Amino acid sequence: MGGFVKLLDLLLFIYFFFMAIVAPLFDGQTALPKHIFHPVLVDLKRWYTQECGDYLVSEKPYFFVGLIWLELVFAWPICLLSLYAIAAGKSWIKTTSLIYGVSTLTAMVAILSEMKGSERASDKLLMVYYPFLGFAALAILRGLLPHSSKSVSIGKGSAIGRKKRA
């Protein structure tokens, strides 16, 4: 089980690193004024929108903008914490992964339901969004699995026990 958890941590570390960059620089353009972003980033987003036909990014429906704000204000900081937790081997990676996974899974269900229900999304566009659903499921799974390394306790007994003995 330990090897599987370490592999999962590696996959999630790569994903969280990617999202730590993409969320503010790419997704942020949906909710924030474009003039605060470098023209290269704006052009990249324009190219993506045209290439994949991402009508949610171009039309900016209110629910989608709300989900982007949720990502920027809530999920992105959790993503950064998860990066640190994996790199430093913190046991609370379970908590941050579970929170991030549930938040992202919920957002992806809303987005993919709109895309499938409206029948406006091409297969190419769906293939852009489906991996996020998969990584959300992996993050939830990571939150439900044990920590990959043994916890280290410093000292013997609790602080209360030491006070009584002193």
N, C-alpha and C positions, 0 to 999 in steps of 0.2 A: 504493500500500500504506500510506503514511503516514497518509492520510485515514481509511482503514479502522481502523487501529490507534488513532487519536485518538478515533474514534467508539466503538470498543470500550472504550477507557479511560473515556470519559464514562459509558457504560452501567454499567460495573463500579464506577465511583466512586459513582454513585447507589445501586447495589445494596449496596456495602460500607458506605455511610453508613446505609442502612436496617438492615442486619444489625448494625452497631455499636450500634444502639439496641435492636433487637428481641431479640437473643441474650441479653443479661443481664436485661432487664426482663420479657420475655415467656417465652422458653424456660427461663430460669433458674428459673421457678416450678415447673417439672417436677422439678427436681433439688434445689432448696433449700427450706428451710421457708417456708411462705406468710406467716408473721408478719413477715418482714423486708421484704415488699413493701407498697407503698401500697395501700389498699383499692380505689382506682380501677383499678389494674393487675390486681388479683385479679378484680374484677368484669368487666373487659374480657376476661380469659382465660376466665372462666366463660361469658360470652356467646358467645365464639368457639367454645368446645367444644360448646355446645348448638346454635348456629346451623349449624355445619358438620358436627356429628356426629363430631368427632375422638376416636374411641375410644382411640387411643394416648395422647393427652394426659390423658384422664379415667381410664383404667385403669392407666397407667404401667407397662407391662411392662418387665422388667429390661433387655432389649436396647435399648429406646427410651431409658430413663433413662441407660444407658451412652453412647448416642450423644449425648445432651444434654450429658453431662459432657465428652465429646470436643469438642463444639462450644465449650463454655465455657472449657475449659482450653487447648485447642490452636487451634481454628479462629478463635475470636474475637480472640485476640492477632494472628494472621496477618491477619485482616480489618483490624484497626487499622493494622498495618504497611502493608498494601496501600493503604489510604486515604492515608496519608502519602506512600507511594512515587508514587502517581499525582499527588497535589497538588504534590509537589516535583520531579517529573520524574526520579525515580531509575531507573536501569537495572535494579535488582534487583526491579522490579515483575514481571518475567518469573518470577522464582523464587517470590515470594510468591503470585502468581496460580496458578501451577502447583500448589504445595503445597495452597493453599486449595481449588482446583478438584477435585483428586484426592480429598482428604479428604471434601468435600461430596458429590461424585459417589458415592463408596463408601457413605456414610451414606444417601443418597437411594435407591440401589438396594436396600439392605436394607429401608428403610421402605416403599418402593413395592411390593417383592416381597411383604411381609407384607400390605399392603392389598389387592393384587390376588389373592393366594393365598387369603386368608381370605374374600374376597368380602363384606367388611363395610363397605367404603368406598363412599360415594356418589360420584357424578360430581362433585358440588360439592366434596367433600373432596379428591378427586384433583386437581381444578383448583387447589386451594390449594398442593399439594405439587409438581406438575409444573414450575412456573416455577423452583423451586430446582434442579431437575435441569438445566434449560436454562441457568441462570446458572453452574452448576458447569462445564458444557461450554464456555461462553464464557470462563470463567476459565482453563480448561486451554488453550483456543485462544490466549488472550493470553499464556500462558506459553511457547507455542511460536513466537510471532511475534517479529520484531525490535523493539527499543526504538524508540519513535516519534520521538525527537529524536536528533540527532548527539551523540555523546559529546564532551565537551570535555576536552582534556588541558592541564594547566598545566605550563608549562616545556617544555624540549626534552630528549627522551631520558629514560631512567630515572635514578633516584637513584644507582644503581651507576655508570652512565656518567658522571654528573657528578662523582662522587668520584674516578674515575680521571683525569679531565681536570684536576682541581684541584691 
